């Protein structure tokens, strides 16, 4: 078994060559040359490459390459016949491991690695989706709660007073809207249940804005470029007001003394007061003028026994009742 390796080493030494010199001349690595001389085929590449190394080595030493290859074949056959050694010690590529077997093993390793990576990515994506769904569900639940609370009603259709009391900094409107105190206040002497059915507001059309963003339907949700009409009312005394902006619902409440009511619209503003003498009005960049005076340039018309503003003016032949089905507002005192 060691004849071939011994032969190569002896011939090299006879010619006074070092193994490094042979490696330089034949372009074969030193480790492969040493493996050939030591008959150590475990770490050598496949048999075709080993045969090529032996041919180059034999020619450099002026040996018969055919005889060298025959000796190599004899050595391999002897090694393969020793099954015990083959199973325990000889695992190199030189023992005729076929290229198909090597390719198949490599393919299976790659498939296993890709399968593991794909599984990890799948679970990571599913985990991310679950976290996103949980966050979205929580956000939607909060939004629904916010939208429902300002409109919570009791069994008889009046506002849940206990809910309003819990909202610090807010007050309760007759039509069931909880609003900020700086916008309005409700006369404590007037209770929602004291207003008869004939005077309750009638909702017309659909609101253009989210009630959470514009709880009083004053047009606060309009974009600047959408606002064509704007009026600012100031209460000189506590006064009842009923108004409708564009297609938003009708609103009604008591506007407290010195409080302001700003209405913005894209098409029309309708406003009605229990006492026009208790209200002043101004347009953008204007000055406050009594609503009932001729200087205000607003034509007051009588609807439901109350002074009413239609801004801009509508041709009498083409207009209808601005607040259909609504009764007169309760009387309030002059300033």
SERO-4910 file (N, C-alpha, C, O; in steps of 0.05 Angstrom, whole numbers):
BEGIN
 pado doro    nc1    nc2    nc3   cac1   cac2   cac3    cc1    cc2    cc3    oc1    oc2    oc3
  Unk    A     16    -24      0      0      0      0     17     25      0      7     46     -9
  Unk    A     42     23     10     58     47     11     79     49    -11     96     67    -11
  Unk    A     77     29    -30     98     28    -51     97     54    -68    118     66    -73
  Unk    A     73     63    -76     72     86    -93     82    110    -80     98    125    -92
  Unk    A     74    116    -55     84    139    -41    114    139    -37    128    159    -40
  Unk    A    124    115    -29    152    112    -24    168    117    -50    189    129    -49
  Unk    A    157    106    -72    171    109    -98    174    138   -105    195    147   -114
  Unk    A    152    153   -102    153    182   -109    173    197    -92    188    214   -101
  Unk    A    172    192    -65    190    206    -48    219    199    -54    236    217    -54
  Unk    A    225    173    -58    253    165    -64    263    177    -90    286    186    -91
  Unk    A    247    178   -111    255    190   -136    260    220   -133    279    231   -145
  Unk    A    244    233   -117    248    262   -113    274    267    -98    289    285   -105
  Unk    A    279    251    -77    303    255    -62    328    249    -78    349    261    -75
  Unk    A    326    228    -96    349    222   -113    357    246   -130    380    251   -135
  Unk    A    337    260   -139    343    283   -156    349    308   -140    354    330   -151
  Unk    A    350    306   -113    357    328    -96    337    351    -96    344    374    -93
  Unk    A    312    344   -100    290    364   -100    275    365    -74    269    344    -62
  Unk    A    269    388    -65    251    391    -42    222    390    -51    216    394    -74
  Unk    A    205    384    -32    177    382    -39    166    409    -48    147    410    -64
  Unk    A    177    431    -37    169    458    -45    176    464    -74    161    477    -88
  Unk    A    200    454    -82    209    458   -110    190    444   -129    183    454   -150
  Unk    A    182    419   -122    164    404   -139    137    418   -140    124    420   -161
  Unk    A    128    429   -117    102    443   -117    102    467   -135     83    473   -149
  Unk    A    125    482   -135    128    505   -151    127    498   -181    115    512   -197
  Unk    A    141    476   -188    143    468   -216    118    456   -227    110    460   -250
  Unk    A    103    440   -210     80    426   -220     53    441   -214     32    433   -224
  Unk    A     55    462   -198     31    477   -190     12    461   -173    -12    466   -172
  Unk    A     23    440   -159      8    424   -141     14    433   -112     38    438   -106
  Unk    A     -5    436    -95      0    446    -68     18    427    -53     17    402    -58
  Unk    A     33    437    -34     51    421    -18     36    400     -2     45    378      1
  Unk    A     12    408      8     -4    389     24    -12    364      8    -12    342     18
  Unk    A    -20    369    -18    -28    346    -35     -3    329    -41     -6    304    -41
  Unk    A     20    341    -46     44    325    -52     52    308    -28     59    284    -31
  Unk    A     50    319     -4     57    303     19     37    280     23     44    258     31
  Unk    A     11    286     18     -9    265     20     -4    242      1     -7    219      8
  Unk    A      5    249    -24     12    228    -43     35    211    -34     35    187    -36
  Unk    A     56    224    -24     80    210    -15     75    193     10     88    173     14
  Unk    A     55    201     26     48    186     51     25    167     46     16    155     65
  Unk    A     17    164     21     -6    146     15    -31    153     31    -46    136     39
  Unk    A    -34    179     37    -57    189     53    -77    202     34    -75    225     27
  Unk    A    -97    186     26   -116    195      7   -141    208     19   -159    216      4
  Unk    A   -142    209     45   -166    219     58   -172    248     51   -195    255     46
  Unk    A   -151    265     52   -156    294     48   -151    303     19   -151    327     13
  Unk    A   -148    283      1   -145    290    -28   -172    295    -41   -192    284    -32
  Unk    A   -172    310    -63   -197    313    -78   -206    287    -92   -194    266    -87
  Unk    A   -225    288   -109   -235    264   -122   -214    252   -140   -194    264   -147
  Unk    A   -218    226   -147   -198    210   -161   -188    223   -187   -164    221   -192
  Unk    A   -206    235   -204   -195    247   -229   -174    268   -223   -154    270   -238
  Unk    A   -178    284   -202   -157    304   -196   -131    291   -187   -110    299   -194
  Unk    A   -134    270   -171   -110    256   -161    -95    244   -184    -70    245   -184
  Unk    A   -109    233   -204    -95    222   -227    -79    244   -242    -57    239   -251
  Unk    A    -92    267   -244    -78    289   -257    -53    297   -241    -32    303   -253
  Unk    A    -54    298   -214    -31    304   -198     -9    283   -203     15    291   -206
  Unk    A    -16    258   -204      4    237   -207     18    239   -234     42    234   -236
  Unk    A      3    245   -255     15    248   -282     35    271   -282     57    268   -292
  Unk    A     28    294   -270     46    317   -269     71    310   -253     93    317   -260
  Unk    A     66    297   -230     89    291   -212    108    271   -226    132    274   -225
  Unk    A     97    251   -240    113    231   -253    129    243   -276    153    237   -279
  Unk    A    117    261   -291    132    274   -313    154    291   -302    176    292   -314
  Unk    A    150    304   -280    171    321   -268    194    305   -258    217    314   -259
  Unk    A    188    280   -249    210    262   -240    220    243   -261    236    226   -256
  Unk    A    210    247   -287    218    230   -309    211    201   -305    226    183   -312
  Unk    A    187    196   -293    177    169   -289    155    163   -309    145    182   -322
  Unk    A    149    138   -313    128    130   -332    101    135   -319     94    122   -299
  Unk    A     86    154   -330     61    161   -318     40    139   -319     24    136   -301
  Unk    A     41    122   -340     22    100   -342     26     80   -319      7     70   -307
  Unk    A     52     74   -313     58     56   -291     50     68   -265     40     53   -247
  Unk    A     54     93   -262     46    107   -237     16    105   -232      7    100   -210
  Unk    A      0    109   -254    -29    108   -252    -38     80   -246    -57     76   -231
  Unk    A    -25     60   -258    -32     32   -253    -27     25   -224    -42     11   -211
  Unk    A     -4     35   -213      2     30   -185    -19     43   -167    -27     32   -147
  Unk    A    -28     68   -175    -48     82   -159    -74     66   -159    -88     64   -138
  Unk    A    -82     54   -182   -106     39   -184   -104     14   -167   -123      6   -153
  Unk    A    -80      1   -167    -76    -23   -150    -79    -16   -121    -91    -31   -106
  Unk    A    -68      7   -113    -70     15    -85   -100     20    -77   -108     11    -55
  Unk    A   -115     32    -95   -143     38    -88   -159     12    -85   -175      9    -67
  Unk    A   -154     -7   -103   -168    -33   -101   -162    -47    -75   -179    -59    -63
  Unk    A   -137    -46    -67   -129    -59    -42   -143    -46    -18   -151    -59      0
  Unk    A   -144    -19    -20   -157     -5      3   -187    -11      4   -198    -14     25
  Unk    A   -200    -11    -19   -228    -16    -20   -236    -44    -11   -258    -48     -1
  Unk    A   -217    -63    -14   -223    -90     -5   -221    -93     25   -232   -112     36
  Unk    A   -209    -74     38   -206    -75     67   -230    -60     79   -227    -36     85
  Unk    A   -253    -73     81   -277    -59     89   -276    -46    117   -287    -25    121
  Unk    A   -262    -59    135   -261    -48    162   -246    -22    162   -255     -3    175
  Unk    A   -224    -21    148   -209      4    147   -224     25    131   -223     49    138
  Unk    A   -238     16    112   -253     36     96   -275     50    113   -279     74    111
  Unk    A   -288     33    130   -310     45    146   -300     61    169   -313     81    177
  Unk    A   -276     54    180   -266     69    203   -248     92    197   -249    113    210
  Unk    A   -231     88    177   -210    108    174   -210    122    147   -200    145    145
  Unk    A   -221    110    126   -217    121     99   -243    134     90   -262    121     81
  Unk    A   -243    160     92   -267    175     85   -261    197     65   -278    215     61
  Unk    A   -239    196     52   -231    218     33   -245    216      7   -257    195      0
  Unk    A   -244    237     -9   -256    237    -35   -242    219    -55   -253    211    -76
  Unk    A   -217    212    -49   -202    195    -67   -213    167    -70   -206    153    -89
  Unk    A   -231    159    -51   -242    132    -53   -267    131    -69   -287    119    -61
  Unk    A   -266    144    -92   -286    142   -113   -314    150   -103   -334    136   -111
  Unk    A   -317    171    -87   -344    182    -81   -354    196   -105   -341    215   -114
  Unk    A   -376    187   -116   -386    198   -142   -394    227   -139   -403    236   -118
  Unk    A   -392    241   -161   -401    269   -161   -431    272   -156   -439    291   -143
  Unk    A   -447    253   -166   -476    255   -161   -482    252   -131   -500    266   -121
  Unk    A   -467    235   -117   -472    232    -89   -465    257    -74   -479    266    -56
  Unk    A   -442    269    -82   -434    294    -69   -455    316    -75   -462    331    -57
  Unk    A   -464    318    -99   -483    339   -107   -510    335    -92   -522    354    -83
  Unk    A   -518    310    -90   -543    304    -76   -541    312    -47   -560    324    -36
  Unk    A   -519    306    -34   -516    313     -6   -516    343     -2   -528    354     16
  Unk    A   -502    357    -20   -501    386    -19   -529    398    -23   -536    417     -9
  Unk    A   -544    387    -42   -571    397    -48   -589    394    -23   -604    413    -17
  Unk    A   -587    371    -11   -604    367     13   -597    386     35   -614    396     50
  Unk    A   -571    392     39   -563    411     60   -574    439     54   -584    453     72
  Unk    A   -572    447     28   -583    473     21   -613    475     25   -624    495     34
  Unk    A   -627    453     17   -656    453     20   -664    455     49   -683    469     57
  Unk    A   -650    441     66   -655    442     95   -651    470    106   -667    480    122
  Unk    A   -629    482     98   -623    509    107   -644    529     98   -654    546    114
  Unk    A   -652    527     72   -673    545     62   -700    541     76   -715    560     81
  Unk    A   -706    515     82   -731    510     96   -731    522    124   -752    534    132
  Unk    A   -709    521    138   -707    533    165   -710    563    163   -725    575    179
  Unk    A   -697    576    143   -699    605    140   -727    613    133   -737    633    144
  Unk    A   -740    598    115   -768    605    107   -787    602    131   -804    619    135
  Unk    A   -783    582    147   -801    579    171   -797    602    190   -817    612    201
  Unk    A   -772    610    195   -767    633    213   -779    658    202   -791    673    218
  Unk    A   -777    663    176   -789    687    164   -819    687    167   -832    707    173
  Unk    A   -831    663    162   -861    661    164   -871    667    192   -890    683    195
  Unk    A   -858    656    212   -866    661    239   -862    690    247   -878    702    262
  Unk    A   -840    702    237   -835    730    243   -856    748    231   -866    767    244
  Unk    A   -864    742    206   -885    758    193   -912    755    207   -926    775    211
  Unk    A   -919    730    215   -944    726    229   -945    740    255   -965    752    263
  Unk    A   -922    740    270   -921    754    295   -925    784    292   -939    797    307
  Unk    A   -912    795    271   -915    824    265   -944    831    258   -954    851    267
  Unk    A   -957    813    242   -985    818    235  -1003    818    260  -1021    834    263
  Unk    A   -998    798    277  -1015    797    301  -1012    821    319  -1032    832    329
  Unk    A   -987    831    322   -983    855    338   -997    879    325  -1008    896    339
  Unk    A   -995    881    298  -1008    904    284  -1038    902    287  -1051    923    292
  Unk    A  -1050    878    285  -1079    875    288  -1088    883    316  -1109    895    320
  Unk    A  -1072    875    337  -1079    882    364  -1079    912    368  -1097    923    381
  Unk    A  -1059    926    357  -1057    955    359  -1080    969    345  -1092    987    356
  Unk    A  -1087    959    321  -1109    971    306  -1135    967    320  -1152    985    321
  Unk    A  -1140    943    332  -1164    938    346  -1167    956    370  -1189    966    376
  Unk    A  -1145    960    385  -1146    978    408  -1152   1006    399  -1167   1020    413
  Unk    A  -1140   1015    377  -1145   1043    367  -1174   1046    359  -1186   1066    365
  Unk    A  -1185   1026    344  -1213   1028    336  -1232   1028    360  -1252   1042    360
  Unk    A  -1226   1012    380  -1243   1011    404  -1243   1038    418  -1264   1047    427
  Unk    A  -1219   1050    420  -1218   1077    433  -1234   1097    417  -1248   1114    429
  Unk    A  -1231   1096    390  -1245   1115    373  -1275   1112    376  -1290   1132    377
  Unk    A  -1285   1087    377  -1314   1082    380  -1324   1092    407  -1345   1104    408
  Unk    A  -1308   1089    428  -1316   1098    454  -1318   1129    454  -1336   1140    467
  Unk    A  -1299   1142    441  -1299   1171    440  -1323   1181    425  -1335   1201    433
  Unk    A  -1330   1167    403  -1353   1176    387  -1380   1172    401  -1398   1187    398
  Unk    A  -1381   1150    418  -1406   1144    430  -1412   1161    455  -1435   1168    460
  Unk    A  -1392   1168    470  -1396   1181    496  -1410   1208    493  -1428   1213    509
  Unk    A  -1403   1226    474  -1417   1252    472  -1446   1249    465  -1461   1269    469
  Unk    A  -1455   1226    455  -1483   1224    446  -1499   1204    463  -1520   1195    454
  Unk    A  -1489   1197    486  -1503   1177    503  -1529   1188    512  -1530   1210    524
  Unk    A  -1551   1173    508  -1578   1182    515  -1590   1162    534  -1582   1139    536
  Unk    A  -1610   1171    550  -1625   1153    568  -1650   1143    554  -1654   1149    530
  Unk    A  -1667   1129    569  -1689   1115    557  -1710   1134    545  -1724   1127    526
  Unk    A  -1712   1159    555  -1733   1177    546  -1722   1197    525  -1736   1215    517
  Unk    A  -1698   1193    516  -1687   1209    494  -1673   1234    504  -1664   1250    488
  Unk    A  -1671   1239    530  -1656   1262    541  -1628   1255    546  -1620   1231    545
  Unk    A  -1611   1274    552  -1582   1270    555  -1576   1256    581  -1589   1262    601
  Unk    A  -1556   1239    581  -1547   1226    606  -1533   1247    623  -1510   1254    618
  Unk    A  -1546   1257    643  -1535   1279    659  -1511   1271    675  -1492   1286    678
  Unk    A  -1511   1246    685  -1489   1236    700  -1463   1236    684  -1442   1242    695
  Unk    A  -1465   1228    658  -1442   1228    641  -1431   1257    638  -1406   1261    639
  Unk    A  -1449   1276    635  -1440   1304    632  -1426   1314    657  -1407   1329    655
  Unk    A  -1436   1306    680  -1424   1315    705  -1395   1305    708  -1378   1318    720
  Unk    A  -1390   1281    697  -1363   1269    699  -1344   1283    681  -1319   1280    685
  Unk    A  -1353   1296    660  -1335   1309    641  -1326   1336    651  -1340   1357    646
  Unk    A  -1305   1337    665  -1295   1362    677  -1288   1382    655  -1274   1375    636
  Unk    A  -1298   1407    658  -1293   1427    637  -1313   1427    615  -1309   1442    595
  Unk    A  -1334   1410    616  -1354   1409    595  -1382   1415    607  -1386   1412    631
  Unk    A  -1400   1423    590  -1428   1428    598  -1446   1414    580  -1438   1403    559
  Unk    A  -1472   1413    587  -1492   1396    574  -1510   1414    557  -1522   1433    567
  Unk    A  -1514   1406    531  -1532   1421    514  -1559   1407    513  -1561   1384    519
  Unk    A  -1580   1423    506  -1607   1412    506  -1610   1389    487  -1625   1370    492
  Unk    A  -1597   1390    464  -1600   1370    443  -1582   1346    448  -1581   1328    430
  Unk    A  -1569   1344    471  -1554   1320    477  -1524   1322    470  -1511   1301    469
  Unk    A  -1513   1345    466  -1485   1349    459  -1470   1359    484  -1479   1379    496
  Unk    A  -1448   1346    491  -1431   1355    513  -1410   1374    501  -1395   1365    483
  Unk    A  -1409   1398    509  -1391   1418    497  -1374   1431    517  -1379   1431    541
  Unk    A  -1352   1444    507  -1334   1458    525  -1347   1483    536  -1363   1496    523
  Unk    A  -1340   1489    561  -1353   1512    575  -1347   1538    561  -1363   1556    561
  Unk    A  -1323   1540    548  -1316   1565    536  -1334   1571    511  -1335   1594    502
  Unk    A  -1347   1550    501  -1364   1554    477  -1392   1563    486  -1404   1581    474
  Unk    A  -1404   1550    507  -1432   1556    515  -1436   1546    543  -1419   1532    555
  Unk    A  -1459   1554    554  -1467   1544    580  -1497   1541    579  -1511   1555    564
  Unk    A  -1508   1523    595  -1537   1517    595  -1550   1531    619  -1539   1528    641
  Unk    A  -1572   1544    615  -1586   1557    636  -1595   1536    657  -1610   1518    649
  Unk    A  -1586   1538    682  -1593   1517    702  -1622   1516    708  -1632   1495    717
  Unk    A  -1637   1537    702  -1665   1537    708  -1682   1524    687  -1706   1519    690
  Unk    A  -1669   1517    664  -1684   1504    642  -1674   1476    639  -1651   1471    634
  Unk    A  -1692   1457    643  -1685   1429    642  -1693   1417    615  -1712   1426    602
  Unk    A  -1678   1397    605  -1686   1385    580  -1714   1374    579  -1728   1377    559
  Unk    A  -1724   1363    602  -1751   1352    602  -1772   1374    602  -1796   1368    598
  Unk    A  -1765   1400    607  -1785   1421    608  -1792   1430    580  -1811   1446    576
  Unk    A  -1777   1421    559  -1782   1430    532  -1801   1410    519  -1796   1386    518
  Unk    A  -1824   1420    508  -1844   1401    497  -1834   1391    470  -1815   1400    459
  Unk    A  -1848   1371    461  -1841   1357    436  -1841   1376    412  -1826   1372    393
  Unk    A  -1858   1396    412  -1861   1414    390  -1836   1431    386  -1831   1441    364
  Unk    A  -1821   1435    407  -1797   1453    405  -1771   1438    402  -1750   1450    400
  Unk    A  -1772   1411    400  -1748   1396    397  -1737   1400    369  -1752   1403    350
  Unk    A  -1710   1399    367  -1697   1403    341  -1703   1380    322  -1706   1357    330
  Unk    A  -1705   1386    296  -1708   1367    275  -1682   1365    259  -1672   1385    249
  Unk    A  -1671   1341    257  -1646   1337    243  -1652   1334    213  -1669   1318    205
  Unk    A  -1638   1349    197  -1642   1348    168  -1616   1339    154  -1595   1350    161
  Unk    A  -1618   1321    135  -1594   1312    120  -1575   1297    138  -1582   1288    160
  Unk    A  -1550   1295    128  -1529   1281    143  -1508   1301    150  -1503   1320    135
  Unk    A  -1494   1298    173  -1473   1316    180  -1449   1313    162  -1443   1291    153
  Unk    A  -1436   1336    155  -1413   1336    137  -1388   1330    153  -1367   1323    141
  Unk    A  -1388   1333    179  -1364   1330    195  -1367   1309    217  -1390   1302    224
  Unk    A  -1345   1299    226  -1345   1280    248  -1353   1295    273  -1341   1316    280
  Unk    A  -1374   1286    289  -1382   1300    313  -1361   1301    334  -1362   1318    352
  Unk    A  -1341   1284    332  -1319   1286    352  -1302   1311    346  -1294   1324    365
  Unk    A  -1298   1317    321  -1282   1341    313  -1298   1366    315  -1288   1388    320
  Unk    A  -1325   1365    309  -1342   1388    309  -1368   1382    324  -1388   1378    311
  Unk    A  -1367   1380    351  -1390   1371    366  -1414   1389    364  -1437   1380    367
  Unk    A  -1410   1415    359  -1432   1434    357  -1440   1440    328  -1458   1456    324
  Unk    A  -1428   1426    309  -1435   1429    281  -1435   1458    272  -1453   1468    259
  Unk    A  -1413   1472    280  -1410   1500    273  -1393   1504    248  -1387   1527    240
  Unk    A  -1385   1482    235  -1368   1484    211  -1339   1484    218  -1322   1492    201
  Unk    A  -1332   1476    242  -1303   1476    250  -1287   1456    233  -1262   1460    231
  Unk    A  -1299   1436    222  -1285   1416    206  -1279   1425    178  -1266   1410    163
  Unk    A  -1288   1448    169  -1283   1457    141  -1254   1465    138  -1242   1476    156
  Unk    A  -1244   1460    114  -1217   1469    107  -1219   1500    101  -1240   1509     93
  Unk    A  -1197   1514    104  -1197   1543     99  -1208   1550     71  -1223   1569     68
  Unk    A  -1200   1535     51  -1209   1541     24  -1239   1535     20  -1250   1544      0
  Unk    A  -1250   1520     38  -1279   1513     36  -1297   1534     49  -1321   1534     43
  Unk    A  -1287   1550     66  -1303   1570     81  -1309   1594     63  -1291   1608     55
  Unk    A  -1334   1598     57  -1343   1621     41  -1358   1641     58  -1359   1665     51
  Unk    A  -1370   1632     80  -1386   1650     97  -1379   1646    126  -1375   1623    135
  Unk    A  -1376   1668    141  -1369   1666    169  -1382   1689    184  -1379   1712    176
  Unk    A  -1396   1682    206  -1409   1702    223  -1401   1697    252  -1398   1674    260
  Unk    A  -1397   1718    267  -1390   1716    295  -1412   1730    311  -1417   1754    308
  Unk    A  -1426   1716    328  -1447   1727    345  -1437   1729    373  -1422   1713    383
  Unk    A  -1446   1752    387  -1438   1756    414  -1464   1762    430  -1480   1779    423
  Unk    A  -1467   1747    452  -1491   1750    469  -1488   1774    488  -1469   1775    503
  Unk    A  -1507   1793    486  -1508   1815    505  -1523   1808    530  -1518   1820    551
  Unk    A  -1540   1788    529  -1553   1775    551  -1556   1746    545  -1552   1737    522
  Unk    A  -1564   1730    565  -1570   1702    559  -1592   1700    538  -1613   1713    541
  Unk    A  -1587   1685    517  -1606   1684    495  -1607   1656    483  -1586   1643    481
  Unk    A  -1631   1648    475  -1634   1622    461  -1626   1626    432  -1632   1646    420
  Unk    A  -1611   1606    422  -1603   1607    394  -1608   1580    381  -1604   1559    393
  Unk    A  -1618   1581    356  -1621   1557    340  -1608   1562    313  -1612   1583    301
  Unk    A  -1591   1544    303  -1577   1549    278  -1573   1523    263  -1575   1501    274
  Unk    A  -1568   1526    237  -1562   1504    219  -1541   1513    199  -1545   1533    185
  Unk    A  -1518   1499    197  -1496   1506    179  -1495   1485    157  -1492   1462    162
  Unk    A  -1498   1495    132  -1498   1477    109  -1518   1454    113  -1541   1459    119
  Unk    A  -1509   1429    110  -1526   1406    113  -1523   1393    141  -1533   1370    145
  Unk    A  -1511   1406    159  -1507   1395    186  -1532   1396    202  -1551   1410    195
  Unk    A  -1534   1380    223  -1558   1380    240  -1564   1407    252  -1546   1424    256
  Unk    A  -1590   1411    259  -1599   1435    273  -1589   1434    302  -1590   1413    315
  Unk    A  -1579   1456    312  -1569   1458    340  -1585   1479    355  -1593   1499    343
  Unk    A  -1589   1475    381  -1604   1495    397  -1594   1494    426  -1591   1472    437
  Unk    A  -1588   1518    437  -1580   1519    465  -1581   1548    474  -1588   1566    458
  Unk    A  -1574   1553    499  -1573   1580    511  -1545   1590    508  -1526   1578    518
  Unk    A  -1542   1613    494  -1516   1626    491  -1514   1646    514  -1529   1666    515
  Unk    A  -1495   1642    532  -1492   1658    556  -1482   1686    549  -1470   1691    528
  Unk    A  -1487   1704    567  -1479   1732    563  -1448   1734    560  -1433   1720    574
  Unk    A  -1440   1750    540  -1412   1755    534  -1399   1731    520  -1375   1731    513
  Unk    A  -1414   1710    515  -1403   1687    500  -1404   1692    470  -1421   1707    461
  Unk    A  -1386   1679    455  -1385   1681    426  -1394   1656    413  -1390   1634    423
  Unk    A  -1407   1658    390  -1414   1636    373  -1404   1642    345  -1414   1660    332
  Unk    A  -1385   1625    335  -1373   1629    309  -1384   1608    290  -1380   1584    296
  Unk    A  -1397   1616    269  -1408   1597    249  -1393   1600    223  -1389   1622    213
  Unk    A  -1385   1578    211  -1371   1577    185  -1387   1559    166  -1397   1538    174
  Unk    A  -1389   1568    141  -1405   1552    122  -1393   1553     94  -1379   1572     87
  Unk    A  -1399   1532     79  -1391   1531     51  -1413   1541     32  -1408   1550     10
  Unk    A  -1439   1538     42  -1461   1547     25  -1481   1566     39  -1489   1586     27
  Unk    A  -1488   1560     65  -1508   1578     78  -1507   1574    108  -1501   1553    118
  Unk    A  -1514   1596    122  -1517   1597    151  -1546   1605    157  -1556   1625    146
  Unk    A  -1560   1590    174  -1586   1597    184  -1584   1600    214  -1575   1582    228
  Unk    A  -1592   1623    225  -1590   1628    253  -1616   1641    263  -1626   1659    250
  Unk    A  -1626   1632    286  -1651   1642    298  -1646   1648    327  -1633   1632    341
  Unk    A  -1657   1671    337  -1652   1679    365  -1679   1685    378  -1698   1694    366
  Unk    A  -1679   1679    404  -1703   1685    420  -1707   1715    424  -1729   1725    428
  Unk    A  -1685   1731    422  -1687   1760    425  -1664   1772    409  -1641   1771    418
  Unk    A  -1670   1783    386  -1649   1795    369  -1636   1819    382  -1614   1827    374
  Unk    A  -1650   1832    401  -1638   1855    415  -1616   1847    433  -1600   1864    442
  Unk    A  -1614   1821    440  -1594   1812    459  -1569   1800    445  -1553   1786    457
  Unk    A  -1567   1806    419  -1545   1794    403  -1532   1815    386  -1547   1831    374
  Unk    A  -1506   1815    384  -1492   1832    364  -1477   1813    345  -1472   1789    352
  Unk    A  -1471   1823    322  -1459   1806    301  -1438   1821    286  -1439   1845    283
  Unk    A  -1418   1806    276  -1398   1818    258  -1389   1797    238  -1390   1773    243
  Unk    A  -1380   1807    216  -1368   1790    196  -1338   1791    199  -1327   1805    216
  Unk    A  -1324   1776    182  -1294   1776    184  -1283   1804    180  -1291   1819    162
  Unk    A  -1265   1812    198  -1252   1838    198  -1271   1861    201  -1265   1884    194
  Unk    A  -1295   1855    212  -1315   1876    217  -1316   1884    246  -1298   1877    261
  Unk    A  -1337   1899    254  -1341   1907    281  -1368   1897    290  -1386   1892    273
  Unk    A  -1371   1893    316  -1397   1883    326  -1418   1905    324  -1414   1928    333
  Unk    A  -1441   1897    313  -1464   1915    311  -1488   1900    321  -1490   1876    318
  Unk    A  -1507   1915    333  -1532   1901    343  -1545   1887    320  -1548   1898    298
  Unk    A  -1554   1863    324  -1566   1847    303  -1592   1860    293  -1599   1857    270
  Unk    A  -1606   1873    311  -1632   1884    304  -1630   1912    290  -1650   1922    280
  Unk    A  -1606   1923    290  -1603   1950    278  -1600   1948    248  -1591   1928    237
  Unk    A  -1606   1970    234  -1603   1971    205  -1574   1971    197  -1567   1963    175
  Unk    A  -1557   1980    215  -1528   1982    208  -1515   1955    204  -1494   1952    192
  Unk    A  -1527   1934    215  -1516   1908    213  -1517   1896    185  -1504   1877    178
  Unk    A  -1535   1909    168  -1538   1900    140  -1549   1872    138  -1547   1860    116
  Unk    A  -1561   1861    159  -1573   1835    158  -1604   1838    159  -1614   1852    177
  Unk    A  -1617   1826    141  -1646   1827    141  -1657   1805    158  -1654   1781    153
  Unk    A  -1671   1814    180  -1683   1795    198  -1711   1787    187  -1727   1804    180
  Unk    A  -1716   1761    187  -1742   1751    179  -1754   1735    201  -1740   1723    218
  Unk    A  -1781   1734    202  -1795   1721    224  -1803   1693    216  -1818   1689    197
  Unk    A  -1791   1673    230  -1799   1645    227  -1803   1633    254  -1787   1638    272
  Unk    A  -1824   1618    258  -1830   1606    284  -1831   1627    306  -1824   1622    329
  Unk    A  -1841   1651    299  -1843   1673    318  -1817   1683    328  -1816   1697    349
  Unk    A  -1795   1677    314  -1768   1687    323  -1754   1700    300  -1757   1692    277
  Unk    A  -1737   1720    306  -1721   1733    285  -1700   1714    275  -1687   1699    290
  Unk    A  -1698   1713    248  -1681   1693    235  -1663   1707    214  -1672   1725    200
  Unk    A  -1638   1697    212  -1620   1706    192  -1615   1684    172  -1610   1661    180
  Unk    A  -1617   1690    146  -1609   1672    125  -1586   1684    110  -1589   1705     97
  Unk    A  -1562   1672    113  -1538   1685    102  -1523   1664     85  -1514   1644     95
  Unk    A  -1521   1670     58  -1531   1693     44  -1562   1692     40  -1574   1672     45
  Unk    A  -1573   1714     32  -1602   1716     28  -1611   1697      6  -1596   1692    -14
  Unk    A  -1635   1686      9  -1646   1668    -11  -1671   1681    -22  -1687   1693     -8
  Unk    A  -1675   1678    -48  -1699   1688    -61  -1724   1676    -47  -1726   1652    -45
  Unk    A  -1743   1693    -38  -1767   1683    -24  -1782   1662    -39  -1794   1644    -27
  Unk    A  -1781   1663    -66  -1796   1644    -81  -1783   1616    -81  -1796   1596    -86
  Unk    A  -1757   1615    -75  -1743   1590    -76  -1735   1578    -49  -1722   1557    -48
  Unk    A  -1744   1591    -28  -1736   1581     -1  -1759   1568     13  -1783   1573      6
  Unk    A  -1753   1552     32  -1773   1539     49  -1768   1546     78  -1750   1561     84
  Unk    A  -1784   1534     95  -1781   1538    124  -1753   1530    132  -1745   1507    128
  Unk    A  -1736   1549    144  -1709   1542    151  -1707   1521    173  -1687   1506    174
  Unk    A  -1727   1520    191  -1727   1500    213  -1754   1486    214  -1770   1491    232
  Unk    A  -1760   1469    194  -1786   1457    193  -1792   1440    218  -1775   1424    227
  Unk    A  -1816   1443    228  -1825   1427    251  -1816   1438    277  -1824   1426    298
  Unk    A  -1800   1459    278  -1790   1469    304  -1810   1490    315  -1822   1506    300
  Unk    A  -1813   1491    341  -1830   1510    354  -1815   1535    361  -1790   1537    356
  Unk    A  -1828   1556    371  -1815   1581    378  -1795   1577    402  -1799   1560    419
  Unk    A  -1775   1593    402  -1755   1592    423  -1767   1606    448  -1783   1625    445
  Unk    A  -1759   1597    472  -1769   1611    497  -1760   1640    497  -1738   1647    488
  Unk    A  -1777   1657    508  -1771   1686    509  -1748   1691    529  -1747   1678    549
  Unk    A  -1732   1711    522  -1710   1720    540  -1711   1750    541  -1723   1763    524
  Unk    A  -1698   1761    562  -1701   1790    567  -1682   1806    549  -1663   1795    538
  Unk    A  -1688   1832    547  -1671   1851    533  -1647   1858    549  -1647   1856    574
  Unk    A  -1625   1866    536  -1601   1874    552  -1606   1901    567  -1589   1910    581
***
